[in-house]
Amino acid sequence: MQVLVRDNNVEQALRVLKKKMQREGVFREMKARSAYEKPSEKRVREKAEAVRRYRKLARKKMQREGLLPAPKKVIRPARG
């Protein structure tokens, strides 16, 4: 993973790096590896993740087909 530092702005580069690591799931994996997870707990967690993914895909499909309203768009004020 690589982040460019522009104009010696290390703080901004660190924010970008943290965001990239969050998207990749690095923090989640580090937390999971910090302690032993029993095989039964792992099965339960993976099953719950699969159900969550399935429901998310089904919800998106229903939104595309017009059976569910699309989520509200949040309008954020411009920074700067």
Backbone as XML, in Angstrom:
<?xml version="1.0"?>
<chain id="A" units="angstrom">
  <residue number="1" name="MET">
    <atom name="N" x="0.846" y="-1.155" z="0.000"/>
    <atom name="CA" x="0.000" y="0.000" z="0.000"/>
    <atom name="C" x="0.902" y="1.231" z="0.000"/>
  </residue>
  <residue number="2" name="GLN">
    <atom name="N" x="0.551" y="2.220" z="-0.795"/>
    <atom name="CA" x="1.429" y="3.370" z="-0.965"/>
    <atom name="C" x="0.610" y="4.647" z="-0.907"/>
  </residue>
  <residue number="3" name="VAL">
    <atom name="N" x="1.157" y="5.647" z="-0.194"/>
    <atom name="CA" x="0.511" y="6.952" z="-0.083"/>
    <atom name="C" x="1.559" y="8.009" z="-0.372"/>
  </residue>
  <residue number="4" name="LEU">
    <atom name="N" x="1.214" y="8.950" z="-1.206"/>
    <atom name="CA" x="2.137" y="10.031" z="-1.537"/>
    <atom name="C" x="1.966" y="11.182" z="-0.558"/>
  </residue>
  <residue number="5" name="VAL">
    <atom name="N" x="3.096" y="11.759" z="-0.122"/>
    <atom name="CA" x="3.078" y="12.922" z="0.766"/>
    <atom name="C" x="3.318" y="14.147" z="-0.099"/>
  </residue>
  <residue number="6" name="ARG">
    <atom name="N" x="2.332" y="15.042" z="-0.095"/>
    <atom name="CA" x="2.442" y="16.255" z="-0.915"/>
    <atom name="C" x="2.740" y="17.450" z="-0.025"/>
  </residue>
  <residue number="7" name="ASP">
    <atom name="N" x="3.669" y="18.272" z="-0.422"/>
    <atom name="CA" x="4.030" y="19.512" z="0.279"/>
    <atom name="C" x="4.333" y="19.263" z="1.757"/>
  </residue>
  <residue number="8" name="ASN">
    <atom name="N" x="5.009" y="18.162" z="2.056"/>
    <atom name="CA" x="5.369" y="17.788" z="3.423"/>
    <atom name="C" x="4.167" y="17.750" z="4.365"/>
  </residue>
  <residue number="9" name="ASN">
    <atom name="N" x="2.989" y="17.432" z="3.838"/>
    <atom name="CA" x="1.768" y="17.355" z="4.642"/>
    <atom name="C" x="1.574" y="15.912" z="5.093"/>
  </residue>
  <residue number="10" name="VAL">
    <atom name="N" x="2.265" y="15.556" z="6.176"/>
    <atom name="CA" x="2.259" y="14.184" z="6.665"/>
    <atom name="C" x="0.904" y="13.834" z="7.277"/>
  </residue>
  <residue number="11" name="GLU">
    <atom name="N" x="0.262" y="14.814" z="7.949"/>
    <atom name="CA" x="-1.028" y="14.551" z="8.578"/>
    <atom name="C" x="-2.059" y="14.101" z="7.553"/>
  </residue>
  <residue number="12" name="GLN">
    <atom name="N" x="-2.106" y="14.793" z="6.418"/>
    <atom name="CA" x="-3.062" y="14.427" z="5.369"/>
    <atom name="C" x="-2.731" y="13.046" z="4.806"/>
  </residue>
  <residue number="13" name="ALA">
    <atom name="N" x="-1.450" y="12.763" z="4.623"/>
    <atom name="CA" x="-1.045" y="11.455" z="4.109"/>
    <atom name="C" x="-1.434" y="10.342" z="5.090"/>
  </residue>
  <residue number="14" name="LEU">
    <atom name="N" x="-1.298" y="10.602" z="6.380"/>
    <atom name="CA" x="-1.698" y="9.605" z="7.380"/>
    <atom name="C" x="-3.203" y="9.361" z="7.339"/>
  </residue>
  <residue number="15" name="ARG">
    <atom name="N" x="-4.002" y="10.423" z="7.176"/>
    <atom name="CA" x="-5.449" y="10.256" z="7.080"/>
    <atom name="C" x="-5.805" y="9.393" z="5.879"/>
  </residue>
  <residue number="16" name="VAL">
    <atom name="N" x="-5.140" y="9.654" z="4.740"/>
    <atom name="CA" x="-5.403" y="8.879" z="3.528"/>
    <atom name="C" x="-5.011" y="7.421" z="3.745"/>
  </residue>
  <residue number="17" name="LEU">
    <atom name="N" x="-3.863" y="7.196" z="4.398"/>
    <atom name="CA" x="-3.406" y="5.828" z="4.665"/>
    <atom name="C" x="-4.392" y="5.092" z="5.565"/>
  </residue>
  <residue number="18" name="LYS">
    <atom name="N" x="-4.858" y="5.752" z="6.628"/>
    <atom name="CA" x="-5.807" y="5.114" z="7.536"/>
    <atom name="C" x="-7.097" y="4.760" z="6.810"/>
  </residue>
  <residue number="19" name="LYS">
    <atom name="N" x="-7.545" y="5.643" z="5.936"/>
    <atom name="CA" x="-8.776" y="5.383" z="5.195"/>
    <atom name="C" x="-8.598" y="4.176" z="4.275"/>
  </residue>
  <residue number="20" name="LYS">
    <atom name="N" x="-7.443" y="4.094" z="3.599"/>
    <atom name="CA" x="-7.167" y="2.948" z="2.725"/>
    <atom name="C" x="-7.116" y="1.654" z="3.524"/>
  </residue>
  <residue number="21" name="MET">
    <atom name="N" x="-6.470" y="1.699" z="4.690"/>
    <atom name="CA" x="-6.357" y="0.503" z="5.523"/>
    <atom name="C" x="-7.735" y="0.087" z="6.036"/>
  </residue>
  <residue number="22" name="GLN">
    <atom name="N" x="-8.577" y="1.060" z="6.368"/>
    <atom name="CA" x="-9.935" y="0.756" z="6.817"/>
    <atom name="C" x="-10.711" y="0.050" z="5.717"/>
  </residue>
  <residue number="23" name="ARG">
    <atom name="N" x="-10.606" y="0.569" z="4.475"/>
    <atom name="CA" x="-11.319" y="-0.032" z="3.343"/>
    <atom name="C" x="-10.851" y="-1.451" z="3.069"/>
  </residue>
  <residue number="24" name="GLU">
    <atom name="N" x="-9.570" y="-1.695" z="3.240"/>
    <atom name="CA" x="-9.008" y="-3.021" z="2.971"/>
    <atom name="C" x="-9.309" y="-4.015" z="4.095"/>
  </residue>
  <residue number="25" name="GLY">
    <atom name="N" x="-9.737" y="-3.523" z="5.258"/>
    <atom name="CA" x="-10.056" y="-4.414" z="6.368"/>
    <atom name="C" x="-8.854" y="-4.796" z="7.205"/>
  </residue>
  <residue number="26" name="VAL">
    <atom name="N" x="-7.799" y="-4.000" z="7.158"/>
    <atom name="CA" x="-6.585" y="-4.321" z="7.903"/>
    <atom name="C" x="-6.844" y="-4.241" z="9.406"/>
  </residue>
  <residue number="27" name="PHE">
    <atom name="N" x="-7.557" y="-3.192" z="9.844"/>
    <atom name="CA" x="-7.809" y="-3.026" z="11.273"/>
    <atom name="C" x="-8.686" y="-4.153" z="11.811"/>
  </residue>
  <residue number="28" name="ARG">
    <atom name="N" x="-9.683" y="-4.549" z="11.042"/>
    <atom name="CA" x="-10.577" y="-5.634" z="11.460"/>
    <atom name="C" x="-9.782" y="-6.933" z="11.605"/>
  </residue>
  <residue number="29" name="GLU">
    <atom name="N" x="-8.873" y="-7.168" z="10.657"/>
    <atom name="CA" x="-8.079" y="-8.397" z="10.713"/>
    <atom name="C" x="-7.109" y="-8.377" z="11.888"/>
  </residue>
  <residue number="30" name="MET">
    <atom name="N" x="-6.511" y="-7.216" z="12.160"/>
    <atom name="CA" x="-5.594" y="-7.117" z="13.299"/>
    <atom name="C" x="-6.339" y="-7.402" z="14.605"/>
  </residue>
  <residue number="31" name="LYS">
    <atom name="N" x="-7.550" y="-6.876" z="14.727"/>
    <atom name="CA" x="-8.341" y="-7.112" z="15.935"/>
    <atom name="C" x="-8.693" y="-8.597" z="16.054"/>
  </residue>
  <residue number="32" name="ALA">
    <atom name="N" x="-9.042" y="-9.217" z="14.927"/>
    <atom name="CA" x="-9.408" y="-10.636" z="14.951"/>
    <atom name="C" x="-8.216" y="-11.509" z="15.322"/>
  </residue>
  <residue number="33" name="ARG">
    <atom name="N" x="-7.029" y="-11.129" z="14.901"/>
    <atom name="CA" x="-5.844" y="-11.945" z="15.176"/>
    <atom name="C" x="-5.248" y="-11.677" z="16.558"/>
  </residue>
  <residue number="34" name="SER">
    <atom name="N" x="-5.730" y="-10.634" z="17.236"/>
    <atom name="CA" x="-5.139" y="-10.302" z="18.536"/>
    <atom name="C" x="-5.483" y="-11.347" z="19.603"/>
  </residue>
  <residue number="35" name="ALA">
    <atom name="N" x="-6.574" y="-12.074" z="19.419"/>
    <atom name="CA" x="-6.961" y="-13.091" z="20.398"/>
    <atom name="C" x="-7.429" y="-14.341" z="19.658"/>
  </residue>
  <residue number="36" name="TYR">
    <atom name="N" x="-7.328" y="-15.469" z="20.336"/>
    <atom name="CA" x="-7.727" y="-16.733" z="19.730"/>
    <atom name="C" x="-9.243" y="-16.779" z="19.577"/>
  </residue>
  <residue number="37" name="GLU">
    <atom name="N" x="-9.678" y="-17.280" z="18.444"/>
    <atom name="CA" x="-11.104" y="-17.437" z="18.184"/>
    <atom name="C" x="-11.402" y="-18.931" z="18.056"/>
  </residue>
  <residue number="38" name="LYS">
    <atom name="N" x="-12.318" y="-19.403" z="18.894"/>
    <atom name="CA" x="-12.665" y="-20.823" z="18.851"/>
    <atom name="C" x="-13.300" y="-21.144" z="17.502"/>
  </residue>
  <residue number="39" name="PRO">
    <atom name="N" x="-13.110" y="-22.369" z="17.003"/>
    <atom name="CA" x="-13.705" y="-22.739" z="15.714"/>
    <atom name="C" x="-15.219" y="-22.546" z="15.678"/>
  </residue>
  <residue number="40" name="SER">
    <atom name="N" x="-15.904" y="-22.816" z="16.805"/>
    <atom name="CA" x="-17.361" y="-22.636" z="16.815"/>
    <atom name="C" x="-17.721" y="-21.156" z="16.695"/>
  </residue>
  <residue number="41" name="GLU">
    <atom name="N" x="-16.948" y="-20.285" z="17.353"/>
    <atom name="CA" x="-17.195" y="-18.845" z="17.243"/>
    <atom name="C" x="-16.927" y="-18.360" z="15.826"/>
  </residue>
  <residue number="42" name="LYS">
    <atom name="N" x="-15.891" y="-18.930" z="15.208"/>
    <atom name="CA" x="-15.553" y="-18.544" z="13.841"/>
    <atom name="C" x="-16.677" y="-18.917" z="12.883"/>
  </residue>
  <residue number="43" name="ARG">
    <atom name="N" x="-17.232" y="-20.127" z="13.056"/>
    <atom name="CA" x="-18.358" y="-20.552" z="12.199"/>
    <atom name="C" x="-19.544" y="-19.620" z="12.365"/>
  </residue>
  <residue number="44" name="VAL">
    <atom name="N" x="-19.868" y="-19.271" z="13.600"/>
    <atom name="CA" x="-21.008" y="-18.386" z="13.869"/>
    <atom name="C" x="-20.776" y="-17.023" z="13.229"/>
  </residue>
  <residue number="45" name="ARG">
    <atom name="N" x="-19.565" y="-16.479" z="13.382"/>
    <atom name="CA" x="-19.251" y="-15.165" z="12.821"/>
    <atom name="C" x="-19.328" y="-15.182" z="11.300"/>
  </residue>
  <residue number="46" name="GLU">
    <atom name="N" x="-18.729" y="-16.212" z="10.684"/>
    <atom name="CA" x="-18.743" y="-16.285" z="9.224"/>
    <atom name="C" x="-20.158" y="-16.467" z="8.691"/>
  </residue>
  <residue number="47" name="LYS">
    <atom name="N" x="-20.987" y="-17.247" z="9.391"/>
    <atom name="CA" x="-22.376" y="-17.434" z="8.984"/>
    <atom name="C" x="-23.131" y="-16.098" z="9.057"/>
  </residue>
  <residue number="48" name="ALA">
    <atom name="N" x="-22.904" y="-15.340" z="10.128"/>
    <atom name="CA" x="-23.561" y="-14.040" z="10.287"/>
    <atom name="C" x="-23.114" y="-13.076" z="9.194"/>
  </residue>
  <residue number="49" name="GLU">
    <atom name="N" x="-21.827" y="-13.099" z="8.844"/>
    <atom name="CA" x="-21.324" y="-12.228" z="7.774"/>
    <atom name="C" x="-21.964" y="-12.601" z="6.443"/>
  </residue>
  <residue number="50" name="ALA">
    <atom name="N" x="-22.123" y="-13.904" z="6.185"/>
    <atom name="CA" x="-22.728" y="-14.351" z="4.933"/>
    <atom name="C" x="-24.183" y="-13.908" z="4.855"/>
  </residue>
  <residue number="51" name="VAL">
    <atom name="N" x="-24.914" y="-14.030" z="5.970"/>
    <atom name="CA" x="-26.317" y="-13.585" z="5.996"/>
    <atom name="C" x="-26.397" y="-12.090" z="5.734"/>
  </residue>
  <residue number="52" name="ARG">
    <atom name="N" x="-25.501" y="-11.326" z="6.350"/>
    <atom name="CA" x="-25.479" y="-9.872" z="6.175"/>
    <atom name="C" x="-25.217" y="-9.503" z="4.713"/>
  </residue>
  <residue number="53" name="ARG">
    <atom name="N" x="-24.248" y="-10.202" z="4.092"/>
    <atom name="CA" x="-23.945" y="-9.935" z="2.674"/>
    <atom name="C" x="-25.140" y="-10.258" z="1.796"/>
  </residue>
  <residue number="54" name="TYR">
    <atom name="N" x="-25.799" y="-11.401" z="2.068"/>
    <atom name="CA" x="-26.946" y="-11.823" z="1.269"/>
    <atom name="C" x="-28.078" y="-10.808" z="1.373"/>
  </residue>
  <residue number="55" name="ARG">
    <atom name="N" x="-28.354" y="-10.365" z="2.601"/>
    <atom name="CA" x="-29.436" y="-9.387" z="2.796"/>
    <atom name="C" x="-29.119" y="-8.068" z="2.119"/>
  </residue>
  <residue number="56" name="LYS">
    <atom name="N" x="-27.862" y="-7.669" z="2.145"/>
    <atom name="CA" x="-27.459" y="-6.413" z="1.498"/>
    <atom name="C" x="-27.658" y="-6.514" z="-0.011"/>
  </residue>
  <residue number="57" name="LEU">
    <atom name="N" x="-27.239" y="-7.641" z="-0.599"/>
    <atom name="CA" x="-27.429" y="-7.831" z="-2.039"/>
    <atom name="C" x="-28.908" y="-7.864" z="-2.402"/>
  </residue>
  <residue number="58" name="ALA">
    <atom name="N" x="-29.713" y="-8.548" z="-1.590"/>
    <atom name="CA" x="-31.153" y="-8.619" z="-1.855"/>
    <atom name="C" x="-31.782" y="-7.235" z="-1.771"/>
  </residue>
  <residue number="59" name="ARG">
    <atom name="N" x="-31.361" y="-6.439" z="-0.773"/>
    <atom name="CA" x="-31.892" y="-5.079" z="-0.630"/>
    <atom name="C" x="-31.527" y="-4.220" z="-1.836"/>
  </residue>
  <residue number="60" name="LYS">
    <atom name="N" x="-30.281" y="-4.307" z="-2.291"/>
    <atom name="CA" x="-29.855" y="-3.532" z="-3.466"/>
    <atom name="C" x="-30.624" y="-3.957" z="-4.713"/>
  </residue>
  <residue number="61" name="LYS">
    <atom name="N" x="-30.844" y="-5.266" z="-4.851"/>
    <atom name="CA" x="-31.580" y="-5.766" z="-6.012"/>
    <atom name="C" x="-33.013" y="-5.235" z="-6.003"/>
  </residue>
  <residue number="62" name="MET">
    <atom name="N" x="-33.651" y="-5.257" z="-4.835"/>
    <atom name="CA" x="-35.024" y="-4.757" z="-4.732"/>
    <atom name="C" x="-35.092" y="-3.254" z="-5.011"/>
  </residue>
  <residue number="63" name="GLN">
    <atom name="N" x="-34.061" y="-2.515" z="-4.603"/>
    <atom name="CA" x="-34.023" y="-1.085" z="-4.888"/>
    <atom name="C" x="-33.883" y="-0.840" z="-6.386"/>
  </residue>
  <residue number="64" name="ARG">
    <atom name="N" x="-33.054" y="-1.645" z="-7.050"/>
    <atom name="CA" x="-32.883" y="-1.491" z="-8.500"/>
    <atom name="C" x="-34.182" y="-1.782" z="-9.234"/>
  </residue>
  <residue number="65" name="GLU">
    <atom name="N" x="-34.932" y="-2.765" z="-8.738"/>
    <atom name="CA" x="-36.186" y="-3.152" z="-9.387"/>
    <atom name="C" x="-37.346" y="-2.237" z="-9.010"/>
  </residue>
  <residue number="66" name="GLY">
    <atom name="N" x="-37.110" y="-1.299" z="-8.093"/>
    <atom name="CA" x="-38.142" y="-0.351" z="-7.718"/>
    <atom name="C" x="-39.098" y="-0.856" z="-6.664"/>
  </residue>
  <residue number="67" name="LEU">
    <atom name="N" x="-38.795" y="-1.976" z="-6.031"/>
    <atom name="CA" x="-39.670" y="-2.517" z="-4.993"/>
    <atom name="C" x="-39.437" y="-1.850" z="-3.643"/>
  </residue>
  <residue number="68" name="LEU">
    <atom name="N" x="-38.257" y="-1.273" z="-3.462"/>
    <atom name="CA" x="-37.930" y="-0.533" z="-2.251"/>
    <atom name="C" x="-37.469" y="0.860" z="-2.650"/>
  </residue>
  <residue number="69" name="PRO">
    <atom name="N" x="-37.763" y="1.876" z="-1.831"/>
    <atom name="CA" x="-37.266" y="3.213" z="-2.167"/>
    <atom name="C" x="-35.748" y="3.268" z="-2.010"/>
  </residue>
  <residue number="70" name="ALA">
    <atom name="N" x="-35.106" y="4.076" z="-2.829"/>
    <atom name="CA" x="-33.658" y="4.234" z="-2.740"/>
    <atom name="C" x="-33.321" y="4.969" z="-1.452"/>
  </residue>
  <residue number="71" name="PRO">
    <atom name="N" x="-32.132" y="4.743" z="-0.907"/>
    <atom name="CA" x="-31.765" y="5.440" z="0.322"/>
    <atom name="C" x="-31.656" y="6.943" z="0.077"/>
  </residue>
  <residue number="72" name="LYS">
    <atom name="N" x="-31.939" y="7.708" z="1.120"/>
    <atom name="CA" x="-31.860" y="9.160" z="1.023"/>
    <atom name="C" x="-30.408" y="9.576" z="0.853"/>
  </residue>
  <residue number="73" name="LYS">
    <atom name="N" x="-30.161" y="10.512" z="-0.035"/>
    <atom name="CA" x="-28.805" y="11.020" z="-0.227"/>
    <atom name="C" x="-28.537" y="12.106" z="0.805"/>
  </residue>
  <residue number="74" name="VAL">
    <atom name="N" x="-27.403" y="11.999" z="1.479"/>
    <atom name="CA" x="-27.026" y="12.994" z="2.486"/>
    <atom name="C" x="-26.217" y="14.072" z="1.792"/>
  </residue>
  <residue number="75" name="ILE">
    <atom name="N" x="-26.667" y="15.295" z="1.921"/>
    <atom name="CA" x="-25.954" y="16.419" z="1.325"/>
    <atom name="C" x="-25.077" y="17.043" z="2.395"/>
  </residue>
  <residue number="76" name="ARG">
    <atom name="N" x="-23.775" y="16.971" z="2.188"/>
    <atom name="CA" x="-22.825" y="17.508" z="3.158"/>
    <atom name="C" x="-22.330" y="18.858" z="2.654"/>
  </residue>
  <residue number="77" name="PRO">
    <atom name="N" x="-22.152" y="19.810" z="3.545"/>
    <atom name="CA" x="-21.616" y="21.111" z="3.111"/>
    <atom name="C" x="-20.163" y="20.967" z="2.674"/>
  </residue>
  <residue number="78" name="ALA">
    <atom name="N" x="-19.770" y="21.780" z="1.719"/>
    <atom name="CA" x="-18.408" y="21.715" z="1.194"/>
    <atom name="C" x="-17.425" y="22.217" z="2.241"/>
  </residue>
  <residue number="79" name="ARG">
    <atom name="N" x="-16.286" y="21.543" z="2.321"/>
    <atom name="CA" x="-15.241" y="21.975" z="3.261"/>
    <atom name="C" x="-14.376" y="23.022" z="2.582"/>
  </residue>
  <residue number="80" name="GLY">
    <atom name="N" x="-13.836" y="23.903" z="3.396"/>
    <atom name="CA" x="-12.864" y="24.839" z="2.847"/>
    <atom name="C" x="-13.389" y="26.168" z="2.820"/>
  </residue>
</chain>
